[in-house]
């Protein structure tokens, strides 16, 4: 229920009044003045980077909820919370950026903090708590904890505090709960709280950590040696990401354990001079070995920088990840494995003072696989009784409010409490659901088995590895080969129309010859089950998902050409536009294709198949087989997506903003910004793409720029318009669409996302906003200028609102469409040369009489803020949206570094047409909205675009 009911509103007003009146009493007289900006600790820096790289904010929210039965003094709770935030500076700290480096700055203590009170019954509580946990924090403003009180009855409440992980960890939560209880008691009684004063402050810890950075060289050397040669663990990914992964990104499988199991495991640990945690960690290593078949394994465990009495009571992020590397080779007993894990854990703890981020920096490219898979993707822990808020006169009960995220791809947990259990939590896009469920059962069964008989060898432990997709894991010949003591890996495949073939990797050089292995199979199997040949390999080729890459196995005949309506349409399209029928693996560019043909082919296929496809998709997929596979995946995605809302000719909510181009990179960021501001949105999308925006919780009306009647109806049904859609290659369509939209525009503001190409080729180096265009203009630039003219001439007449034409340059952001433009658009010349290791020739400064060559750019999030700001404050003309200007050499240098390229960058006196850009654009009109936020510097956004595709 909403909080704007008279009862709730009056209650909150009274709470604020009483909280302000009490605040002065517990506040210390000698409150410290904030000391100014401080560098971030390494752990904070990681959280900050995750935030600016666009990670889901809910991943790092820390919800802390307790059901309280008994009389609750809400004013005392507000006073206690205010005193807590005043006491611990980290709870009122903001995070800024200066010269590309983040910093933290303590804000003044708030006068009063009152919880938000919502009246709801018990059934409505879970949804309200989940919604609160998923609300994002703005780190630039400061992650002051949020307090929500659900009132179920006069003496029945649920209290939830939500923190950002950058300001708190597990031990901090215990400190917060204890101090809040004491402060509440004091506020209710009108006395002073018996708390140690003053507590240690996190900024001091961050300064000490930075000062000690030079003394970590030996520890970094230890980690580099310890992790040398370790590789990321392959996990079986789902064939397709779950359709509801956006709403439920994490999964958990919990299996109850007999109450005697934790006690038996604890006793085993005492016998082996190990803790229960060490034994549970050994169980995770054993389960992982059985699950993957690998011996060399790395699991991350939580360490801490809280050492010594001076850190007691410190609130802040002091957790550190320790990579523990264990080799399970030799089929040891579980008891022997516990000893190995104990030694490895002790070794890891010797380097606990080295921040995990520095370890990753030292490892460099080896910290991730070629496809971006991280070295540490699995963790393990023992989970004790959860922390609850204990307030006098009430009974507290823990309430589980999961943010729904998995911080690692896979985590093992032993629940050590009144109801013991074994569990696995996993990212649903990183681990197959069926395999995860099986692993959860195997882990619990394994813990039960070793509790009863710790002498069991790993090969005899319960559970079997999951069958790998793409591998004939159930074939008898493969099972026999894998069971052979001298064979490390094996696979048997049956190519279409060909004989059965076997492939094996031996454990050591000098093992059995192929003929010997085939004789071994002949002796045990029927003739029809014996492969025609056994081929020995140095290593089994695998895909990024960890499955055997059958296409790279020697002797495998070429895969048959794809079949079906989509495959036929692709082949016909290639033939019609390129002049001859292609083979399934012929390269688009080698057949004479170029960007315009790619756009034409994509449009042809999009219209024929009613599936989303762009010219950039064609240029990236390149072959008919790959294009068909992409279309098959898009069809599966559409089939799995929730149904989009039906088209509607009239608005349903006051203040509705029509957004065109919502499936593109710029439009997607505009939709996010509007959602963050709580604006009702109506998105125009093609029928084949409607599901892409419907999943974001916006209303959808189907149509495109060629459907003029649909455009008019969409504009008529909205109170404001943001027009971000563009064909790029058909200027006449863009101008006609703009004319139709303006004809239907009768109220509210209209914002048009234009381009700096509308300036053409200005004379000077710096270009002022609304400068007159100077030829020659490209067809794209001329269309933008023509659309602007139509819009600005119509603004303010016949009841229309103000008009804004926002001209943008290159747009960068973590979105697939923007990634594609980086790779294949205006900067594609540099990107592709760097990717392929070819020399990169750049115009020398001074060539043609111009001192500088490069490009303007804008972060997509900043552009979205600027565009949305024009709804409330139209510029009544043209404004530029610029984040910065980047020389081609700086861009090329960064791309080669990010791609690990050895491309030579050299100067030339020639200017390639794609690099003939030499202008700087002023952007004063929208400067407040364009001000860079954390993560919006050019290096960070390029890293997000070149790195793993997680949006």
N, C-alpha and C positions, 0 to 999 in steps of 0.2 A: 504493500500500500504506500501511497505517496505520503510525504511528510508535511504537505500543505493543508492538512485538515485543521480546523480551529483548535482542537485539543492539542495536537502535536505542536502547532505553531506557538500557541500560548505557553506550552510547557518549555519549549526551547528558549523562548524569550526570557522566561523566569530563570532558567538555568544560566543563561548568559549573565543576567543581572546578579544572581547570587554568586556566580563564579568570580565576577569582577570584584565583588565586595569582599570575597575571601582571599583573593590572590595575594594581597599585600601581606597577609599574616605569615604564610610559610616562606615567602621569598627571602633569601639571604640578603643581608644589608650590604655585603661587599661583593655584589654580583660582578663577575669579571667582564670586562669589555672585550668583544671579539678582537683577536690579534691580527686580522687581515688574511689575505689569501695564503693557502698552504698547498704544497704539492699533494697529489693523491698517493695513497699507498698502492702497492702493486695489485693487491686484491681489489681495491676500489677501481683502479684503472681498468681492470678486466670488466667489471660491471659497467663502467662508463662506456667502454668500447662496445659491449654488447648492446647497450641502449642506443648508441649513435649509429650502429650498423643495422638498426631496424629490427632487432630481435623483439619478439612479442613481449610487451611490457609485463604481462602476467607471469612470464617465466621467472621474474626476479621480484615479484611481490611476496611478502611474508605475512600471510593472514594468521592472526592469533585470536581464537574465539573460545569463549567459555559460557556455558549455560549456568546462570546463577538463580537459584531458588531461595527466596527469602527477601526481606526488605532491602531495597537498593536505593541509596542516597545519590541521586544523579548529580546534584550540585557538588557533593564531595568528590565524586568521580571526576568531574570536570576540573575541579581545583587540583586534584592529585595529578591529572594528566598535564595540566599547565605547569605544575612544579617539576614534574619529570622532564619535560622538554626544556625548561629553564636550567635544570641541573646538568643535563647531558647535551653538550653543544652539537654533537653529531646528529641529533634528532632535529636540529634546526639549521642544517647546513645546505647550502646550494652549491652547484657544480658548474663552473664556467670554463671558458677556453680563451687563452691569450697566446697569440703567435703559434697556434697549432697545438699548444700544450694545455691539458686540463688542469684545473686547480679547484680547491674547495674553499669556501668562505662561510664563516659562521654568521648567521643572521641574528639580529637583536631578539631577545626573548619575547615571546608573544604576551600580550596583556592577559588574554584568556583563551582557552581552548574548550569549547563545549562539544560534546558528542552529538551527532545527528541521531534523532530519535524517530523510530518508525514503529507504528502500531501494526502488528500482524499476528495472525494465529500461527501455530506450530507448523502447519502444512506449508505456509508461505515463506518460512524462514530460509530453507536451503537456497532458493532462487535469489533472494535478496543478498544473502551472504556471498554467493558465487559472483553476483554482479558487482558487489563492492570489491571483491578480491581482484577482479579483472579490470577495474578502473586504472588507467595508466597514471604514473607519476611524471611530473615535469621536473627533471633533475636541475634544470637551470633555475627553477623557482625555489627549489628546496623540498626535500621529501619529508616534511613534517608528518608524523603519523596521523592517520585518519582514524576516527573513533565512530563506531556505529553501535547504537543500542536498539535492539529489537524488543519491543514491549509486548509480551504474550499475555500478561495479566498483571494485577497489582503487585504481586510478589514473584514474578516469573519473567526473567529477562535473558537475552543472549547479548553479551558484550563482545564486540570484535574490534581489535586494533589491527590496522594494516600498515606495515612498514615496507620500505624498499630495501632489498638485500644489500645495497651499497652502504647502508647505515647500521646493519644489524646481522648477527649470526646466532647460532643456537645458544651458546653460553650467555650472549647478551640478552636473549629473550628471557632466560631464567633470572638475570639481574633485574630486568625491567619488571617482570611479574612480582618479584619480591619487594622491590622499592615501591611499586605502585600500590601494593597492599598496605605498606607502612604509611605512605603519603595519604591514602584514602582514610585510614584509621585516624590519622592526625587531623585531617580536614573535618571529618565527621564529629570529632570530639573537641575541635577548636584548640588543639595543642600542637606542639612542634614535633615533627617526625624525628625519630632516633636513627639518623642516617649518618654514615661517615662523611665528613665534609673537608675539602671538596673531593669529588671523585676524579680519577684520572681522565684526561680528555684525549679523544682519538687523534686530533690534529698533532698532538705531541708525539704520539706513536708514529704517525706518518713521517714527521720530521726526522725522528730517530732512525727509521728504516731507510730513508733516503741518505742520511749521513753515513750509514753503515754499508752502502751499496758497494763501495770500493773494496770492502773486506770479504766479498763473496766469491772471489775468483777461485779459491781452492774448492769450495762447495760446488761451483758450477762445473769445474773440471771433473769432480767426482760423479756428478749426474751424467755428464757427457760420456764418460767411460762406462757407467753402469747401463746406460740406455743405447749404447752403440750397437747398431744392427737390429734393434727392435723395430717391428713393423706393425701398422694398424691391423686390428683384428677384423676379418670379414664376418659379417653377420648376414643371415638370409633376409633380404629386404622383401617387402610385399611386391607382387607383380605390378600392382597399381596402388598408389596411396589411397587409403580409405577415404570415401567420399565425405565423411564427417570429421576428417582429421583437423580441419580448422577449428571446429567447435570442441573436439575432444582429442587433442594432440598426443596425450599420454595414456597408456594402459597399465593396469596393475593386475597381477594374478597372485592371490593369496591362498595358501593351503595351510589349514590348522595342523599343529603338531601336538603330539602327546605331551602333557605337562612335564613328563620326566625327561624329555629330550634335552632342553637347555641345561638341566642339572647334570645330565650325563656328559654333555659336551664341556661343561665347566670343569667337571672332574677330570676329563681327558686333558684339558689344558693344564691343570695343576700337575698332572703326571709328566707333562712335556715342558714344564716351566713356561707356559704360555697362558695368555688371557683367553676369555671366551671370545673376544673379538678376533684374536688370531685364529682360533679354531673355526669360527664362522667364515673368516676370509679364506682359510684353506678349503672349506666346503665350496666357496664360490670358485676358486681356482679349479677344483676337481670337476664341478659342474660345467665350467667353461671348457675344460679340456674334453670332456665327454661330448659337449655340444658342437665343438668346432673341429675336433681331431688334432688340434695344435698342441705342441709341447711348450713353445716359448710364448709366454703370456704376460701381459701387463694389465694390472687393475689399479685404479686410483682410489686412494683412501684419504679421508679428511684428517689433516693435521692442524695445528694451531700455533700462532705466534704468541699466545698468552703464556708467558713464562715469568715466574717471580711474583713476589708480593705486591710490587708496584703496579702490576697489571690487574690486580683483583678489583672487581667492580667496574672494569672498563666496558663501555658499550660501544660497539663498532664492529666492523668486518675484519676479523683476525684469522679467519680460516685460511688454510693453505692445502692445496692438493699435492699428495705425495704419490708418485708413480712407483708401484711395487712390482718388480719383475721376478717371475719364478719360472723355472723350467721343470716340467712334469715328466721328462723323459725317463725311460727305464721301467715304466709301470710300477711305481713305488706303492707301498702300503700307505693308507691314509695317515697313519702315525708318522711315517717318514715324511710325508708331504707337510704335515704340521710343522715339523722341524725345519724344513726348507723355507716355509712361509715365515716362521718366527725369525729366522736369520735374515731373510730378505727385508722383513719389516723393520728389524733393528737397524739394518744398513740404511734403509730409507730415512729413518728417523734421525740418523746422524746428519742428514742434510736438510732437516726440516726448516732451518732458517732461510733457505734459498727460496724465494718466491717462485711459484709454479710458472708464472709468465716469463721470468728470466730463463728458466730451464727451456721453455719453448723457443725463446729467442736464440739461445745457444744451439739448440738442435737444428734450427733453421728449417729448411725444406723437408728434412727427415722426420719432423714432427707431424707431418701429414702425408697421406698417400697421394698418388698422382691425381686422384679424383677428389681430393680434399678431405678424405676420411681422417679424423684425428687419431693420434697414437693412443691417447687415453680416452676411450669411449665407454668403458665399463667401470663401475664403482661397486663398493660393498660396504655394509655397515651393520651394526647391531642397534636395534631400535628399542629404547627403554620406554618408561612411562612418559607420556607427553606432558609438557608444561601447561599448567592451568592457572587462571587468576583466582586467588583465594582472598576473598574479602570477608571481614568479620560480620557475623550474623547471617551469612549465606552459605549454601552448599554449592560448590563448583563442579561442573561436569565438562570434560573436554569435548569440543565440537570440531570435527574434522572438516576443514574447508580447504580443499585442494584447489590450487590455481590451475590445475589441469595440465601442467607442463612437466616434461622430463628434462632435467638439466643435462643428463647424459643419455646416450643411446640405450644403455642397459644398466640397471642397478639391482644388486642382490641385497636382501635384507633379512635378518633374523630378528623376529619380534620376541623380545625377552620380557614377558610380563605375565599378567594373570591368564591371558589367552595366547600362548605362544603360537607362532606361525612362521613359515618360510614364505617369502614373497619375491617377486621380480617386478620392477617397474621399467617401462620401456617407451621409447618414442615410436609411435605407431607408423611413422614414415620410414623408420630405420630398421625395424624388426618385424618380420611377418607375424601376424596375430596367432596363427595356429602353432608356429614354432615357439612363440613366447609362452603360450599356454602350456605346451609340453615341457618347456624348460622350467616353468614354475613348479609343475608337478615333480619333475626329476630332482630339482633342488631340495624340495621338502623330503622326498623319499631318500635322497642321498644323506641328508642330515640325520634322518631316523636310522638309516642303516649303520652309519659310522658311530652313532651313539651306542648302538648295540654291539658292534664289532669293529673297533677302530683299526684292526689289523687287515681289513679288506684291501686288496689291491685296486687301483683305479679301474682296471679293465673289468672288475667284477661288481662295480658299483651300479646301482639302479639307473635306468634310463638309457636311451639310445640317441645318437645324434639325429637331427631331423633330415629327412630326404631332401636333397638340394634340388631346387627347380632346375630343369635343364640337364640333370644327371640321371642316368638309369640306376639309381641307388639300389633298386630291388633286384637287379639282375644277378642270378647265381654266380656267373663268372666274375662279376665285379666284387661280390662278397668274398669269394675265395681268394682273389688277388689281394684284397685289403687285409685279409686274415693272415696272409703269408708273412712270416717274421722278417723277411728282408725287403718287403715292399712298404713304402711310406704312404703313397697315394695311388689310387687306381680309378679308372672310369671305363665303362663299356658303352659304346654308342652303336646305333644301328641306323646308318644314313639311309635316306629314302632311296630305294632301288639298289642299295648296295649291300655288301656282306657285313656281318657283325665284326666290329673292330674293338680292340682293347688297347689301353694306354696305361703305363705305369711309371712311377718315379721310385727309384730304389733308395733305401736308407743310406747305403754306403757304396762307394765305387768298388767294382769287382764283384758285384752280386750276380745273381743268376741271369743267364742270357735269355733273350726272348723265346728261343726254342724250348728252353727248360721250363719256363713259366707256362708255355702253351701245353707242354706235355703234362704238367701238373694239373691243368684244367681238363685235359682229355681223360685223365685217369679218374676224375671225379664226376664228370658231367656227361649227359647225353650228347650225341654228335651235334644236334641242332643248336645246342647251347654253347658250343665252343667257338670263340671268335676265330675268324680267318687269319688274324695276325695279332701279335702283341708287340707294340712299339714302346721302346724305353725313351723317356724324356728327362731332361735335366730339371725341369720344373713344369708343373701343370698350369697352362694358361687359364687365367680367371678374369671374369668381368669385375667391374667396380662393386657389384653386389656380392662378390665372393663365389659365384657359381662358375663351373668350368665353361670357358669360352670355346664352344665346340667348333666355331668357325676357324679358330686358330690352331686346331689340332692338325698335324700333318696327315695327308692322305684322305681328308674328308672332301667328298665331291661338293661342288658349288651348290648352294641352297637353291631350290626351285624358285622360279619367278613368283612373286606374290599374285594371288588371284582374287577375284571378286569385283564388285562394282567400283569400289574406290581405286583399286589397282588399275582397272581398265580406264577410268577417267584420268588418272595420272599419266598413263602411257599415251593416251590420245592427246592430252594437253601438251606434253613434251613434243610429240610428233607435229601437232598443228603449228606450234610457235617456233620450233627449231628446225623444221623442214624434213626430218626423217625419224623413223621409229627408233627409240632408244632401247638398249638392253637394261635389265633391272639395276645394274650397278654402274651404268655410264654416268659420268660426271657432267652436271649441268653446264659448268663453265667450259669444259673441254668440247662440249657439243656446240659452243658458240653463244651460250647464254650470257646475259648481262642484267643489270639491275632493272631496266625497264621491262624486259621480257619476264623477269621474276615476278614483278608486280602484276603483269598481265596474266601470267599463269596462275598466280594465287587467286586473282579475282575470278578467273574462269572456273577454277576448282571450288571456290567458295560458293559461287552461284549454283553450280551443278550439284554439290554435295551438301549444301547448307551447314557447313562446318567452318569454324574460325580458322583462317589461314592468311598469312601476310607474305609479301615479297621477301622479307627478311627470313621468314621460315624456309622459303625455297632456297635462298642462298646459303643457308646454314645446313640444311639437309642434303641438298645437291644431287642425290640420286633418286630415281623413281622408287626404289625399294625403301629408302629412308623417308621420302615424302609420304608414301603409303602407310608406313609404320606410324608416322606422326599423325596422320589423319585417323588411323585406327585408334590411337591413344586419345585423340580429341573426342571421338565418338563415344569411347568408353567413359571418358570424363563427363560428357554431357548426360549419358545414360544414368550415371551415378549421382549427378547433382540434383538437389531439390528443385521442384518445379518453380519456375519464375512466376512472378505475379502477372496476371493478365493485363493486356493493354487497357488504358483508360483515357478517355478524352478530356476528363476534367479533374482538377486537383481535389484531393481528399483532405488535405491539411493546410491550414493557413501558413503562409510563408514558404511554401514549397519552392525549391530551387531545381530547375531543369539543368541537367549536366549532359552534354554530348561528349562522345569520345571517352566514356568511362572505362572501356576495356584497354585503352592505351596507357602508356606510362604516365603522362601528365594527368590524364583524367583520373587514374587510380589514386594518385596523391591528392587530387582535389576532393574526391569522394571521402578519403580518410580525414581530411581537414574539416570538411563539412560535418562529418559524423562526430568529430571531436568537439565541435562547437554546438552540437545538438540541433543542427538545421535539418528539417525534413527534405528529402531528396527524391527526385524523379529522374532516373537515368534512361537516356535513349540508347538502345543497343540493337544490333542486328539480331534476328531470331536465332541464328546459330551461335551467337555469343552472349545471349541474354543471361544464361546460367552463370556466367563469369562474374557479373555484377550483382545478380540476385543473391548470391551466396554472401555478399557483404552486408546484407540487411537493408538494402535500399529498394524502393519501388522501381519497377522497370516498365517502360513502354517500348514496344518493339518498333523498329524503323531504322532508316539510315539516311544519308545525305541525298540519295536519289529519290526517296519517297517524300515528295514535297507536301502532299496532303497530310502525311503522318507528322512531318516537321511542324506544320501549322497547328495541328491539334495539340502536339506536345507543348509548344510555346503558349498556346491559349490556356492550357491547364496549369500553368506555373505562375508564381509571383515574382520570379527572378530567373535569369538565364545565365549560365556559364557555358560558352560555346568553345569546346576544345577539340572537336572532331575535325579531321582534314583528310583528303584523299592523297595528298602529296604530289600525285602525278596527273591529276585531272582538274586543272584550275577552273575550267568552265563549270564543273559540278560544284566546286566550293563556292563560287560566286553566286550561282543560281540558288543554292541552298541558303546562303545568307540572305538573299533577297526574299525568299519565301518566309524565313523566320522573322525578318523585320516586318513583313506584311502582317504577320499575326501578333506581333509584339504590341501590347496595349497598356502595360503597367509594369512598375518595378524596374530595377536596374538590369543592364545587359552587359556582361563582361565577355570580351572576345580575346582568346589566346592567339596572338599574332606572332610575328617573327621579325627579328632584326634584318632579315633579308629584304624587308619592305624599304629599307634605306638604300638598297642598291650598292653603289660604289662611291661613298662620300669622298670629298676632296681631302679633308684633314684627317689627322690620326684619331682625334677625339670627336665623338658624335653626340651632340646634345639631343635630349628628348624632343620629339616632334620636329626634328630637322627635316627639311624637304628632301625627298628622294632624288638620287642622282643616278642616271643610267650608266651601264645597262642593268636592268632588273631581270632576274630569272623569271620563268613562268610562275614558279611558286611564290616568289617575292611580289610579283605584280598582282597575283590573286589575293595575297594578304592585304596589300595596299588598297585594292578595289573593295574588299570586304570591309575594311576599316572606314572607307569613305561612305559606303552605304549606311553603316551603323551610326557614324557620328552625325551625318546629315539628318537622320531620323530621330535622334535622341531629343527628349524633352517635348516632343510634339504629340498631340492627341492623347494625353494622359501618360505617355511613356516616361520612365525614370531616366536616370543618368546613364551614360555610356562610358566604358573604359576599354581601350585596346591595349593589351599588355603584350609588349614585344619581348620575346625570349630568344636567347641564343641556343647553343648546345645545351640540352637538358640531361643531367646526370642523376641517377638514383638507382637504388636496388630494386629494379623491376625488370622482368624479362624483356619487355619491349625496348626499354632504354638500354639494356645490355646489348640487344641486337643492333641498335643504332650505333653504339660504340664500336661494335665489331664490323659492321657492314655499311654504316652511313658515312657522314662527312669525315669521320676519323678512321674509317675502315682501312684506308691506305696505310696508316701507321700501325694499326692493331694487327692486321694480317701479316705485314712484313715482320713485326716483332714475334708473332706466333710461329712463323715459319723460319725464323732465324736469318732472314734476308737483310742485306744492307738497307739502311734507311737514309735517304737523301733529303736534306732539309735546305730551304733557301737561306743563304748566308745573310745576316743582318747587313743592310745597305744595298742589297740587290734591288735593282729597279728604283733606287732612290728612297727606299723605305727602311727605316731603322729597326723595325720589329715585325715578325710574322708569328701569328698564333691565333687564338680564338677566345671569344668570351664564352662563359659557361654559367649555368645556374643550377643549384641543387633543386631537385623536383619538389622537395618539401617546402623550400623557401618560395619557389614559384607558386605553389598551391596556397601558401599563406597570403602572398601578395594578391593573387587572383581573388581569393575569398574576401580579403579586406575591401576590395572594390565594391562588394555588395552593399556595405554600410557607408563607404566613403568613395563614391565614384570619382575618377580623376577627370572626367568630362573631356577626354582627349586621349593622347597616346602617352604611355609610360613604359620605360624599359625595366626589365627584371633581370638583374645581373648579380651573380655572386662573386665573380672575379674574372681575370684575364690570364691566360696561360700560354707561354711561348711554346711553339711546336717542340723545341728541344727538351723542355721540361716534361712535356707530355710523353714524348718518345722515350726519354730516360726512365720515367716511372713505369711505363708499360713494359719495357724490356725487363725491368726488375721484378715486376709482379708476375710476368709470364716465365721468368727464369730463362730469358732469351740471351743469346750471345750476339745479337745483331749489332753490326757496326753502325754508329750514327755519324754521318759525315755531312759537311757543308757543301753546297753547290751554288753556282751562279744562276741556275735555272729554277723556275718556280712552277711546280706542278699545279694544274688548275684546282685540285682539291685543297691545296695549301696556300692559295693566293688570298689570304685573309690577313689584314693588317690594321684593323680598327679597334679602338676602345670605345665603349658606350657608357655614357653617364646614366645614373639611375637614382636620382635624388628623390623623385616623387614617391617611390614605394620603399624607400630605405628602411623605415622601421620594421616592416614585415620581412624584408630581405636579410636583416641582421642575422649573422650566422649563429646557429645553435650547435651544441656539442654534436660532433660527427658530421658536420656539414662543410668541413674543409675539403679541398680537392683531393688530397692524398687518401683520406678516409673513404670518400665516396668511390674513387676509382678502385680501391681495394675491395670494396663491397661489390662492385660490378664485375670485377675480374674473378673474384673468389667464388666459392660454392654458391649455387643458386638456391637460396632458402626462402625467398618471398613466396 
